[in-house]
Amino acid sequence: MAKPPTFPTLYNEALQINISKFKQWGYLNPNQIKSGILNWSTNGNHRASISIIVNTTVNPYFIELDYKYKDTPRKYKVEIISVPSNLGKGNIFYFRCPSTKRRCRILYLIDGYFLHRKAFQGCMYDCQKLSRKYKGIFAILDPYLKSDKYYSELNKKHFKKTYAGRPTKRYLQLMKLIEKAERVTPEMFENYLRMK
């Protein structure tokens, strides 16, 4: 009898909560209790929504998540901790996973709870399930496909190309990626396909 196929759960397809969005939306301002609803959609179609309350009047801060998973109500708190920035400007915020106690910037909804990725077994990212051939193609094409993103980051209003007269690490990274993207030719892609 044939072995039934197993399909791994992909982090890329799981619902995610990113701490940087909460800072951007003003949820992490001190001394407030702020509530709201997080919505997810795919191709314009509503996928899911959850209620949240972020409390920054206590130490440590916390976010309370309230939602239904397969018609089962779920309501629990996730701590939000802060670490001083290594640049000496403000703090960096992290979630503390309720399961692993690790700090993280993204929580994934897998098996009904938003947790750190290390809390789950047998999960992987999209690129990990690619065959060797497609990983090679992806390695060639990825910088080329993302080159617009690199240029737009480079041309952002407050992007710093130098610090104290020296190029910043991010600027050097972006230049290296742009150079790599500019080296991609259609012949490289065709040759790779023929070789494998």
Backbone as a printed PyTorch tensor [residue, N CA C, xyz], in Angstrom:
tensor([[[  0.8370,  -1.1790,   0.0000],
         [  0.0000,   0.0000,   0.0000],
         [  0.8840,   1.2450,   0.0000]],

        [[  0.5280,   2.2170,  -0.8210],
         [  1.3200,   3.4450,  -0.9410],
         [  1.2080,   4.2910,   0.3220]],

        [[  2.3100,   4.9340,   0.6350],
         [  2.3300,   5.8280,   1.7940],
         [  1.5470,   7.0880,   1.4630]],

        [[  0.6250,   7.5070,   2.3180],
         [ -0.1400,   8.7300,   2.0370],
         [  0.7990,   9.9350,   2.0310]],

        [[  0.5670,  10.8810,   1.1230],
         [  1.4510,  12.0410,   1.0630],
         [  1.3100,  12.9220,   2.3020]],

        [[  2.4250,  13.4990,   2.6950],
         [  2.3910,  14.4350,   3.8230],
         [  2.8100,  15.8020,   3.3010]],

        [[  2.0530,  16.8000,   3.6440],
         [  2.3370,  18.1570,   3.2060],
         [  2.6820,  18.9810,   4.4430]],

        [[  3.8800,  19.5560,   4.4650],
         [  4.2600,  20.3270,   5.6530],
         [  3.4380,  21.6080,   5.7830]],

        [[  3.2780,  22.0410,   7.0060],
         [  2.6570,  23.3360,   7.2550],
         [  3.7010,  24.4060,   6.9330]],

        [[  3.2880,  25.4150,   6.1890],
         [  4.2180,  26.4660,   5.7730],
         [  4.0240,  27.7240,   6.6070]],

        [[  5.1200,  28.2340,   7.1500],
         [  5.0570,  29.4880,   7.9100],
         [  4.5160,  30.6190,   7.0450]],

        [[  4.8960,  30.6270,   5.7570],
         [  4.4790,  31.7060,   4.8540],
         [  2.9620,  31.7790,   4.7050]],

        [[  2.2720,  30.6460,   4.8540],
         [  0.8160,  30.6110,   4.6750],
         [  0.0490,  30.7940,   5.9720]],

        [[  0.7500,  30.7380,   7.1080],
         [  0.0900,  30.8940,   8.4090],
         [ -0.2220,  32.3680,   8.6640]],

        [[ -1.2620,  32.6390,   9.4300],
         [ -1.5410,  34.0120,   9.8600],
         [ -0.3980,  34.4550,  10.7720]],

        [[  0.0030,  35.7090,  10.6330],
         [  1.1430,  36.2150,  11.3960],
         [  0.7930,  37.5250,  12.0900]],

        [[  1.3730,  37.7060,  13.2690],
         [  1.2760,  38.9720,  13.9870],
         [  2.6960,  39.4910,  14.1230]],

        [[  2.9420,  40.6970,  13.6060],
         [  4.2770,  41.2740,  13.5920],
         [  4.3290,  42.4590,  14.5550]],

        [[  5.2680,  42.4240,  15.4990],
         [  5.3520,  43.4700,  16.5240],
         [  5.6360,  44.8430,  15.9210]],

        [[  6.3530,  44.8960,  14.8100],
         [  6.6840,  46.2000,  14.2230],
         [  5.4340,  46.9290,  13.7310]],

        [[  4.4070,  46.1740,  13.3350],
         [  3.1470,  46.8080,  12.9150],
         [  2.4650,  47.4950,  14.0940]],

        [[  2.5370,  46.8950,  15.2830],
         [  1.9110,  47.4990,  16.4620],
         [  2.5810,  48.8230,  16.8130]],

        [[  3.8960,  48.8730,  16.6820],
         [  4.6070,  50.1440,  16.9310],
         [  4.1910,  51.1770,  15.8910]],

        [[  4.1090,  50.7420,  14.6490],
         [  3.7210,  51.6380,  13.5470],
         [  2.3100,  52.1880,  13.7430]],

        [[  1.4030,  51.3600,  14.2500],
         [  0.0080,  51.7610,  14.4400],
         [ -0.2310,  52.5060,  15.7550]],

        [[  0.7900,  52.6940,  16.5820],
         [  0.6440,  53.4410,  17.8270],
         [  0.1380,  52.6370,  19.0090]],

        [[  0.1550,  51.3150,  18.9080],
         [ -0.3150,  50.4780,  20.0100],
         [  0.7040,  50.3910,  21.1500]],

        [[  1.9750,  50.6910,  20.8870],
         [  3.0130,  50.5070,  21.9040],
         [  3.4200,  51.8040,  22.5880]],

        [[  2.6240,  52.8530,  22.4080],
         [  2.8740,  54.0950,  23.1380],
         [  2.6460,  53.8360,  24.6240]],

        [[  3.4440,  54.4280,  25.5080],
         [  3.3150,  54.1370,  26.9430],
         [  2.0000,  54.6250,  27.5470]],

        [[  1.6080,  53.9500,  28.6470],
         [  0.4680,  54.3320,  29.4880],
         [ -0.8520,  54.4330,  28.7380]],

        [[ -1.1880,  53.3870,  28.0190],
         [ -2.4900,  53.3510,  27.3420],
         [ -2.9940,  51.9060,  27.2560]],

        [[ -4.2940,  51.8020,  27.1270],
         [ -4.9270,  50.5170,  26.8240],
         [ -5.6750,  50.7470,  25.5250]],

        [[ -5.2480,  50.0370,  24.4790],
         [ -5.8110,  50.2850,  23.1520],
         [ -6.3240,  48.9750,  22.5740]],

        [[ -7.5440,  49.0160,  22.0560],
         [ -8.1260,  47.8090,  21.4710],
         [ -8.3470,  48.0020,  19.9860]],

        [[ -8.4850,  46.8810,  19.2930],
         [ -8.7090,  46.9430,  17.8520],
         [ -8.9780,  45.5680,  17.2850]],

        [[ -9.0480,  45.5020,  15.9880],
         [ -9.2870,  44.2330,  15.2850],
         [ -8.2210,  44.0890,  14.2120]],

        [[ -7.5760,  42.9110,  14.1920],
         [ -6.6250,  42.5930,  13.1280],
         [ -7.3550,  41.7910,  12.0660]],

        [[ -7.1890,  42.1880,  10.8170],
         [ -7.8200,  41.4860,   9.6970],
         [ -6.7570,  40.9640,   8.7390]],

        [[ -7.0020,  39.8040,   8.1670],
         [ -6.1500,  39.2460,   7.1350],
         [ -6.9990,  38.9730,   5.9080]],

        [[ -6.4270,  39.1980,   4.7480],
         [ -7.1270,  38.8840,   3.5100],
         [ -6.1180,  38.3650,   2.4930]],

        [[ -6.6050,  37.5890,   1.5390],
         [ -5.7930,  37.0680,   0.4520],
         [ -6.4780,  37.4210,  -0.8510]],

        [[ -5.7590,  38.1230,  -1.7180],
         [ -6.3100,  38.5640,  -3.0050],
         [ -7.6300,  39.3100,  -2.8450]],

        [[ -7.7230,  40.1240,  -1.7990],
         [ -8.9230,  40.9200,  -1.5690],
         [-10.0560,  40.1840,  -0.8740]],

        [[ -9.8820,  38.8910,  -0.5990],
         [-10.9090,  38.0990,   0.0940],
         [-10.5760,  37.9950,   1.5770]],

        [[-11.5700,  38.3180,   2.4210],
         [-11.3810,  38.2570,   3.8740],
         [-11.0130,  36.8320,   4.2720]],

        [[ -9.9450,  36.7200,   5.0620],
         [ -9.4780,  35.3980,   5.4740],
         [ -9.7630,  35.1320,   6.9500]],

        [[ -9.4570,  36.1310,   7.7930],
         [ -9.6660,  35.9700,   9.2350],
         [ -9.5780,  37.3200,   9.9220]],

        [[-10.0790,  37.3550,  11.1560],
         [ -9.9270,  38.5490,  11.9860],
         [ -9.9370,  38.1390,  13.4530]],

        [[ -9.2220,  38.9170,  14.2700],
         [ -9.2030,  38.6700,  15.7090],
         [ -9.2850,  40.0030,  16.4380]],

        [[ -9.8010,  39.9720,  17.6600],
         [ -9.8490,  41.1610,  18.5130],
         [ -8.5790,  41.1970,  19.3590]],

        [[ -8.0530,  42.3950,  19.5570],
         [ -6.8520,  42.5440,  20.3790],
         [ -7.0290,  43.6930,  21.3590]],

        [[ -6.3380,  43.5800,  22.4870],
         [ -6.2120,  44.6770,  23.4430],
         [ -4.7310,  44.7310,  23.8160]],

        [[ -4.1150,  45.8930,  23.6490],
         [ -2.7160,  46.0700,  24.0290],
         [ -2.6820,  46.9810,  25.2490]],

        [[ -2.0650,  46.4840,  26.3330],
         [ -2.0040,  47.2160,  27.5940],
         [ -0.5600,  47.6170,  27.8600]],

        [[ -0.2970,  48.9350,  27.8540],
         [  1.0530,  49.4350,  28.1340],
         [  1.0860,  50.2180,  29.4480]],

        [[  0.0790,  49.9780,  30.3200],
         [  0.0540,  50.6460,  31.6280],
         [  0.7350,  49.7920,  32.6840]],

        [[  1.0810,  48.5480,  32.3480],
         [  1.7080,  47.6150,  33.2930],
         [  3.0810,  47.2230,  32.7530]],

        [[  3.8790,  46.6020,  33.6190],
         [  5.1840,  46.1160,  33.1940],
         [  5.2760,  44.6290,  33.5140]],

        [[  5.4840,  43.7370,  32.5940],
         [  5.6830,  44.0030,  31.1690],
         [  4.3530,  44.3040,  30.4780]],

        [[  4.4540,  44.9920,  29.3210],
         [  3.2830,  45.2220,  28.4920],
         [  2.7360,  43.8590,  28.0650]],

        [[  1.4710,  43.8430,  27.6220],
         [  0.9470,  42.6020,  27.0520],
         [ -0.0940,  42.8940,  25.9860]],

        [[ -0.2960,  41.9040,  25.1450],
         [ -1.3720,  41.9300,  24.1590],
         [ -2.3030,  40.7790,  24.4940]],

        [[ -3.6050,  41.0710,  24.5130],
         [ -4.5950,  40.0170,  24.7320],
         [ -5.2480,  39.6960,  23.3920]],

        [[ -5.1930,  38.4340,  23.0040],
         [ -5.7680,  37.9670,  21.7420],
         [ -7.0910,  37.2800,  22.0260]],

        [[ -8.1060,  37.5930,  21.2380],
         [ -9.4430,  37.0200,  21.4290],
         [ -9.9920,  36.6400,  20.0540]],

        [[-10.1800,  35.3320,  19.8190],
         [-10.6430,  34.8670,  18.5110],
         [-11.2230,  33.4620,  18.6350]],

        [[-11.7590,  32.9750,  17.5430],
         [-12.2510,  31.5970,  17.4830],
         [-11.3920,  30.8150,  16.5100]],

        [[-11.0150,  29.6020,  16.9180],
         [-10.2700,  28.7080,  16.0410],
         [-11.0990,  27.4350,  15.8970]],

        [[-11.5800,  27.1960,  14.6880],
         [-12.4620,  26.0520,  14.4020],
         [-13.6290,  26.0220,  15.4010]],

        [[-14.2820,  27.1710,  15.5560],
         [-15.4390,  27.3650,  16.4410],
         [-15.1350,  27.2190,  17.9300]],

        [[-13.8560,  27.1370,  18.2950],
         [-13.4790,  27.0800,  19.7070],
         [-12.9420,  28.4410,  20.1200]],

        [[-13.5400,  29.0860,  21.1300],
         [-13.0510,  30.4010,  21.5570],
         [-11.6480,  30.3020,  22.1650]],

        [[-10.8250,  31.2620,  21.8380],
         [ -9.4700,  31.3470,  22.3940],
         [ -9.2710,  32.7630,  22.9050]],

        [[ -8.7550,  32.8710,  24.1330],
         [ -8.4810,  34.1830,  24.7080],
         [ -7.2710,  34.0260,  25.6320]],

        [[ -6.1680,  34.6830,  25.2980],
         [ -4.9680,  34.5790,  26.1160],
         [ -4.0830,  35.8100,  25.9110]],

        [[ -3.1230,  35.9680,  26.8250],
         [ -2.2330,  37.1260,  26.7920],
         [ -0.8460,  36.6910,  26.3320]],

        [[ -0.1870,  37.6020,  25.6190],
         [  1.2060,  37.4090,  25.2160],
         [  1.9750,  38.6250,  25.7220]],

        [[  3.0510,  38.3860,  26.4910],
         [  3.8650,  39.4850,  27.0120],
         [  4.5940,  40.2070,  25.8850]],

        [[  4.7680,  41.5070,  26.0690],
         [  5.5760,  42.3180,  25.1600],
         [  6.7150,  42.8830,  25.9910]],

        [[  7.9390,  42.5520,  25.5960],
         [  9.0980,  43.0380,  26.3430],
         [  9.8920,  44.0070,  25.4700]],

        [[ 10.6800,  44.8560,  26.1140],
         [ 11.4940,  45.8060,  25.3500],
         [ 12.9510,  45.6820,  25.7710]],

        [[ 13.8110,  45.9020,  24.7910],
         [ 15.2530,  45.8330,  25.0000],
         [ 15.8300,  47.1410,  24.4550]],

        [[ 16.7470,  47.7710,  25.1890],
         [ 17.3180,  49.0250,  24.6700],
         [ 18.0010,  48.8060,  23.3120]],

        [[ 17.8050,  49.7330,  22.4130],
         [ 18.4170,  49.6560,  21.0930],
         [ 19.9300,  49.7880,  21.2150]],

        [[ 20.6560,  49.0460,  20.3840],
         [ 22.1120,  49.1410,  20.4430],
         [ 22.6220,  50.4780,  19.8880]],

        [[ 21.7300,  51.2490,  19.2800],
         [ 22.0960,  52.5860,  18.7930],
         [ 21.8870,  53.6480,  19.8670]],

        [[ 21.3240,  53.2250,  21.0060],
         [ 21.0790,  54.1670,  22.0910],
         [ 19.8660,  55.0450,  21.8850]],

        [[ 19.0120,  54.6940,  20.8980],
         [ 17.8140,  55.4890,  20.6190],
         [ 16.5790,  54.6320,  20.8480]],

        [[ 15.9530,  54.7460,  22.0050],
         [ 14.7040,  54.0330,  22.2670],
         [ 14.8890,  52.5510,  22.5390]],

        [[ 13.7910,  51.8250,  22.3870],
         [ 13.7550,  50.3990,  22.6890],
         [ 13.2830,  49.5930,  21.4870]],

        [[ 13.6760,  48.3340,  21.4660],
         [ 13.1990,  47.3750,  20.4710],
         [ 12.1950,  46.4750,  21.1870]],

        [[ 11.0040,  46.3090,  20.6080],
         [  9.9640,  45.5070,  21.2360],
         [  9.9430,  44.0910,  20.6700]],

        [[  9.6170,  43.1390,  21.5570],
         [  9.4970,  41.7300,  21.1850],
         [  8.2900,  41.1280,  21.8850]],

        [[  7.7160,  40.0960,  21.2700],
         [  6.7540,  39.2510,  21.9680],
         [  7.5600,  38.2250,  22.7580]],

        [[  7.0240,  37.7850,  23.9060],
         [  7.5900,  36.6170,  24.5980],
         [  6.5950,  35.4790,  24.3820]],

        [[  7.0210,  34.4820,  23.6310],
         [  6.1300,  33.3700,  23.2790],
         [  5.5990,  32.6980,  24.5370]],

        [[  4.2730,  32.5070,  24.6490],
         [  3.7050,  31.8610,  25.8380],
         [  4.1400,  30.3980,  25.9910]],

        [[  4.5400,  29.7610,  24.8950],
         [  4.9240,  28.3490,  24.9380],
         [  6.4210,  28.1560,  25.1600]],

        [[  7.2540,  28.7790,  24.3090],
         [  8.7010,  28.5510,  24.3800],
         [  9.4200,  29.5480,  25.2820]],

        [[  8.7570,  30.6530,  25.6100],
         [  9.3320,  31.7740,  26.3880],
         [ 10.4400,  32.4930,  25.6230]],

        [[ 10.6130,  32.1900,  24.3390],
         [ 11.5870,  32.9000,  23.5140],
         [ 11.0190,  34.2540,  23.1210]],

        [[ 11.9020,  35.2000,  22.9010],
         [ 11.4140,  36.4750,  22.3890],
         [ 11.4400,  36.4160,  20.8650]],

        [[ 10.4700,  37.0720,  20.2520],
         [ 10.3660,  37.0420,  18.7930],
         [  9.6330,  38.2790,  18.3110]],

        [[  9.7820,  38.5720,  17.0270],
         [  9.1160,  39.7290,  16.4190],
         [  7.8470,  39.3140,  15.6900]],

        [[  7.7290,  38.0140,  15.3480],
         [  6.5570,  37.5110,  14.6200],
         [  6.0030,  36.2860,  15.3380]],

        [[  4.6840,  36.2590,  15.5090],
         [  3.9830,  35.0870,  16.0350],
         [  3.1880,  34.4640,  14.8900]],

        [[  3.1890,  33.1260,  14.8210],
         [  2.4960,  32.3970,  13.7520],
         [  1.3140,  31.6290,  14.3310]],

        [[  0.1890,  31.6450,  13.6190],
         [ -0.9830,  30.8710,  14.0320],
         [ -0.9150,  29.5020,  13.3640]],

        [[ -0.5290,  28.5080,  14.1460],
         [ -0.4920,  27.1250,  13.6890],
         [ -1.0710,  26.2940,  14.8270]],

        [[ -1.9320,  25.3610,  14.5130],
         [ -2.5900,  24.5160,  15.5270],
         [ -3.3560,  25.3340,  16.5600]],

        [[ -3.8870,  26.4800,  16.1400],
         [ -4.8210,  27.2090,  16.9810],
         [ -4.2580,  28.2960,  17.8650]],

        [[ -2.9280,  28.4290,  17.9670],
         [ -2.3380,  29.4550,  18.8320],
         [ -1.2730,  30.2510,  18.0930]],

        [[ -1.1610,  31.5340,  18.4430],
         [ -0.1090,  32.3830,  17.9170],
         [  1.1260,  32.1960,  18.7910]],

        [[  2.1790,  31.5880,  18.2170],
         [  3.3830,  31.2690,  18.9740],
         [  4.6350,  31.5150,  18.1390]],

        [[  5.7890,  31.4270,  18.7950],
         [  7.0920,  31.4880,  18.1320],
         [  7.2240,  30.2920,  17.1980]],

        [[  7.9450,  30.4370,  16.1040],
         [  8.0470,  29.3510,  15.1120],
         [  8.6680,  28.0800,  15.6770]],

        [[  9.5100,  28.1940,  16.7100],
         [ 10.1510,  27.0160,  17.3020],
         [  9.1680,  26.1820,  18.1320]],

        [[  7.9680,  26.6990,  18.3560],
         [  6.9780,  25.9570,  19.1400],
         [  6.3180,  24.8480,  18.3190]],

        [[  6.5470,  24.8360,  16.9970],
         [  5.8550,  23.8940,  16.1150],
         [  6.8200,  22.8750,  15.5190]],

        [[  6.3410,  21.6700,  15.3300],
         [  7.1300,  20.6010,  14.7220],
         [  6.7280,  20.4230,  13.2630]],

        [[  7.6920,  20.1420,  12.3970],
         [  7.3990,  19.7970,  11.0060],
         [  6.9440,  20.9500,  10.1300]],

        [[  7.1760,  22.1780,  10.5520],
         [  6.8010,  23.3430,   9.7350],
         [  8.0330,  23.8490,   8.9930]],

        [[  7.8020,  24.5100,   7.8850],
         [  8.9230,  25.0630,   7.1220],
         [  8.4910,  26.2680,   6.3190]],

        [[  9.4900,  26.9730,   5.7820],
         [  9.2300,  28.1080,   4.9030],
         [  9.0810,  27.6020,   3.4740]],

        [[  8.4290,  28.3990,   2.6480],
         [  8.2120,  28.0740,   1.2360],
         [  9.4840,  27.6030,   0.5410]],

        [[ 10.5560,  28.3560,   0.7100],
         [ 11.7860,  28.0560,  -0.0200],
         [ 12.4160,  26.7370,   0.4170]],

        [[ 12.0920,  26.2390,   1.6130],
         [ 12.6620,  24.9840,   2.0860],
         [ 12.0790,  23.7620,   1.3970]],

        [[ 10.9100,  23.8980,   0.7920],
         [ 10.2920,  22.7430,   0.1430],
         [ 10.6540,  22.6290,  -1.3330]],

        [[ 11.4540,  23.5870,  -1.8380],
         [ 11.8480,  23.5500,  -3.2350],
         [ 12.8870,  22.4660,  -3.4840]],

        [[ 12.8540,  21.8810,  -4.6850],
         [ 13.8740,  20.9020,  -5.0660],
         [ 15.1910,  21.6370,  -5.2950]],

        [[ 16.2830,  20.8940,  -5.4100],
         [ 17.5920,  21.5030,  -5.6220],
         [ 17.6050,  22.3530,  -6.9020]],

        [[ 16.9470,  21.8330,  -7.9390],
         [ 16.8920,  22.5600,  -9.2130],
         [ 16.2090,  23.9190,  -9.0280]],

        [[ 15.0710,  23.9200,  -8.3710],
         [ 14.3330,  25.1710,  -8.2100],
         [ 14.9920,  26.1050,  -7.2010]],

        [[ 15.7220,  25.5400,  -6.2300],
         [ 16.4720,  26.4100,  -5.3180],
         [ 17.5330,  27.1680,  -6.0970]],

        [[ 18.1770,  26.4890,  -7.0510],
         [ 19.1830,  27.1390,  -7.8890],
         [ 18.5850,  28.2440,  -8.7330]],

        [[ 17.4270,  27.9540,  -9.3500],
         [ 16.7300,  28.9660, -10.1610],
         [ 16.3210,  30.1410,  -9.2860]],

        [[ 15.8070,  29.8310,  -8.1060],
         [ 15.3710,  30.8650,  -7.1640],
         [ 16.5630,  31.7410,  -6.7640]],

        [[ 17.7290,  31.1050,  -6.5100],
         [ 18.9200,  31.8610,  -6.1160],
         [ 19.3450,  32.8290,  -7.2170]],

        [[ 19.1640,  32.4160,  -8.4790],
         [ 19.5310,  33.2840,  -9.6000],
         [ 18.5130,  34.4090,  -9.7740]],

        [[ 17.2350,  34.0520,  -9.7430],
         [ 16.1890,  35.0290, -10.0600],
         [ 15.7790,  35.9450,  -8.9040]],

        [[ 15.9370,  35.4900,  -7.6800],
         [ 15.4370,  36.2530,  -6.5340],
         [ 15.9900,  37.6820,  -6.4890]],

        [[ 17.3020,  37.8840,  -6.5980],
         [ 17.7900,  39.2790,  -6.5810],
         [ 17.2240,  40.1060,  -7.7340]],

        [[ 17.0780,  39.4770,  -8.8920],
         [ 16.5460,  40.1800, -10.0570],
         [ 15.1020,  40.6170,  -9.8150]],

        [[ 14.2900,  39.7030,  -9.2570],
         [ 12.8770,  40.0000,  -9.0190],
         [ 12.6830,  41.0410,  -7.9130]],

        [[ 13.6370,  41.1130,  -6.9930],
         [ 13.5150,  42.0590,  -5.8780],
         [ 14.2570,  43.3730,  -6.1190]],

        [[ 14.8350,  43.5460,  -7.3080],
         [ 15.6610,  44.7330,  -7.5440],
         [ 14.8750,  46.0360,  -7.3810]],

        [[ 13.6020,  46.0630,  -7.7580],
         [ 12.7880,  47.2760,  -7.5710],
         [ 12.6840,  47.6390,  -6.0890]],

        [[ 12.5240,  46.6160,  -5.2680],
         [ 12.4240,  46.8210,  -3.8130],
         [ 13.7340,  47.4150,  -3.2800]],

        [[ 14.8760,  46.8950,  -3.7720],
         [ 16.1730,  47.4010,  -3.3200],
         [ 16.3580,  48.8660,  -3.7170]],

        [[ 15.9980,  49.1970,  -4.9590],
         [ 16.1340,  50.5840,  -5.4230],
         [ 15.2350,  51.5230,  -4.6300]],

        [[ 14.0020,  51.0840,  -4.3410],
         [ 13.0900,  51.9690,  -3.6080],
         [ 13.5770,  52.1860,  -2.1780]],

        [[ 14.1640,  51.1540,  -1.5520],
         [ 14.7100,  51.3350,  -0.1990],
         [ 15.8950,  52.2980,  -0.2300]],

        [[ 16.7140,  52.1570,  -1.2460],
         [ 17.8920,  53.0050,  -1.4150],
         [ 17.5020,  54.4800,  -1.5890]],

        [[ 16.3470,  54.7180,  -2.2210],
         [ 15.9050,  56.0810,  -2.5130],
         [ 14.8770,  56.6230,  -1.5240]],

        [[ 14.6780,  55.9280,  -0.3960],
         [ 13.7590,  56.4340,   0.6230],
         [ 14.2850,  57.7490,   1.1790]],

        [[ 13.3630,  58.5770,   1.6320],
         [ 13.6910,  59.9290,   2.0830],
         [ 14.7610,  59.9480,   3.1840]],

        [[ 14.6450,  59.0850,   4.1780],
         [ 15.5470,  59.1460,   5.3300],
         [ 16.5880,  58.0220,   5.3380]],

        [[ 16.7970,  57.3710,   4.1930],
         [ 17.7830,  56.2900,   4.1340],
         [ 19.1900,  56.8760,   4.2600]],

        [[ 19.9930,  56.3070,   5.1710],
         [ 21.3570,  56.8030,   5.3720],
         [ 22.3400,  55.9460,   4.5880]],

        [[ 23.0270,  56.5910,   3.6370],
         [ 24.0430,  55.8770,   2.8530],
         [ 25.3810,  55.8620,   3.5840]],

        [[ 25.6280,  56.8840,   4.3740],
         [ 26.8930,  56.9430,   5.1190],
         [ 26.6220,  57.3090,   6.5690]],

        [[ 27.5580,  56.9240,   7.4180],
         [ 27.5190,  57.3000,   8.8290],
         [ 28.9640,  57.5890,   9.2250]],

        [[ 29.2210,  58.7690,   9.7380],
         [ 30.5670,  59.2140,  10.1180],
         [ 31.5340,  59.0860,   8.9400]],

        [[ 31.0470,  59.3990,   7.7400],
         [ 31.8950,  59.3970,   6.5590],
         [ 32.1600,  58.0350,   5.9300]],

        [[ 31.5420,  56.9780,   6.4930],
         [ 31.7430,  55.6290,   5.9500],
         [ 30.4060,  55.0630,   5.4970]],

        [[ 30.3960,  54.2230,   4.4410],
         [ 29.1380,  53.6270,   3.9770],
         [ 28.5180,  52.7490,   5.0740]],

        [[ 27.1890,  52.8250,   5.2270],
         [ 26.5120,  51.9900,   6.2220],
         [ 26.4660,  50.5470,   5.7300]],

        [[ 26.2920,  49.6150,   6.6800],
         [ 26.2150,  48.1930,   6.3240],
         [ 25.0390,  47.9330,   5.3960]],

        [[ 23.9000,  48.5620,   5.6830],
         [ 22.7130,  48.3360,   4.8600],
         [ 22.9220,  48.8570,   3.4430]],

        [[ 23.5840,  49.9970,   3.3090],
         [ 23.8720,  50.5480,   1.9870],
         [ 24.7560,  49.5830,   1.2040]],

        [[ 25.7990,  49.0510,   1.8470],
         [ 26.6940,  48.1060,   1.1780],
         [ 25.9500,  46.8250,   0.7910]],

        [[ 25.0650,  46.3590,   1.6850],
         [ 24.2410,  45.1750,   1.3800],
         [ 23.3890,  45.4080,   0.1480]],

        [[ 22.6900,  46.5370,   0.1370],
         [ 21.8120,  46.8560,  -0.9880],
         [ 22.5930,  46.9730,  -2.2930]],

        [[ 23.7480,  47.6000,  -2.2500],
         [ 24.5570,  47.7400,  -3.4600],
         [ 25.0180,  46.3820,  -3.9760]],

        [[ 25.3460,  45.4950,  -3.0580],
         [ 25.7750,  44.1400,  -3.4430],
         [ 24.6080,  43.3810,  -4.0970]],

        [[ 23.4090,  43.5140,  -3.5220],
         [ 22.2230,  42.8420,  -4.0740],
         [ 21.8440,  43.4290,  -5.4340]],

        [[ 21.9510,  44.7390,  -5.5730],
         [ 21.6350,  45.3870,  -6.8570],
         [ 22.6350,  44.9440,  -7.9250]],

        [[ 23.9010,  44.8640,  -7.5400],
         [ 24.9360,  44.4110,  -8.4800],
         [ 24.6630,  42.9680,  -8.9230]],

        [[ 24.2700,  42.1430,  -7.9630],
         [ 23.9370,  40.7430,  -8.2690],
         [ 22.7400,  40.6680,  -9.2170]],

        [[ 21.7390,  41.5020,  -8.9700],
         [ 20.5350,  41.5290,  -9.8100],
         [ 20.8680,  41.9750, -11.2280]],

        [[ 21.7660,  42.9440, -11.3560],
         [ 22.1200,  43.4620, -12.6760],
         [ 22.9450,  42.4710, -13.4940]],

        [[ 23.5680,  41.4970, -12.8210],
         [ 24.3530,  40.4810, -13.5440],
         [ 23.4830,  39.3780, -14.1450]],

        [[ 22.2160,  39.2830, -13.7210],
         [ 21.3250,  38.2240, -14.2130],
         [ 20.9510,  38.5130, -15.6650]],

        [[ 21.1600,  37.4990, -16.5200],
         [ 20.7860,  37.6130, -17.9330],
         [ 19.8650,  36.4630, -18.2870]],

        [[ 19.0580,  36.5890, -19.3270],
         [ 18.2000,  35.4790, -19.7510],
         [ 19.0160,  34.2220, -20.0810]],

        [[ 20.2380,  34.4130, -20.5950],
         [ 21.0870,  33.2640, -20.9400],
         [ 21.4630,  32.4530, -19.7080]],

        [[ 21.7140,  33.1410, -18.5860],
         [ 22.0530,  32.4400, -17.3340],
         [ 20.9170,  31.5150, -16.9200]],

        [[ 19.7110,  32.0270, -17.0000],
         [ 18.5320,  31.2520, -16.6300],
         [ 18.3510,  30.0430, -17.5630]],

        [[ 18.4720,  30.2670, -18.8500],
         [ 18.3270,  29.1800, -19.8380],
         [ 19.4100,  28.1360, -19.6520]],

        [[ 20.6540,  28.5500, -19.4490],
         [ 21.7590,  27.6110, -19.2370],
         [ 21.5170,  26.7510, -18.0090]],

        [[ 21.0040,  27.3630, -16.9490],
         [ 20.7430,  26.6170, -15.7230],
         [ 19.6760,  25.5490, -15.9750]],

        [[ 18.6420,  25.9030, -16.7110],
         [ 17.5750,  24.9420, -17.0180],
         [ 18.0990,  23.7790, -17.8530]],

        [[ 18.9970,  24.0540, -18.7800],
         [ 19.5520,  23.0090, -19.6530],
         [ 20.4700,  22.0640, -18.8770]],

        [[ 21.2020,  22.6180, -17.9280],
         [ 22.1720,  21.8070, -17.1620],
         [ 21.4930,  20.7500, -16.3140]],

        [[ 20.3600,  21.0440, -15.7480],
         [ 19.7480,  20.1560, -14.7430],
         [ 18.8610,  19.1000, -15.3810]]])
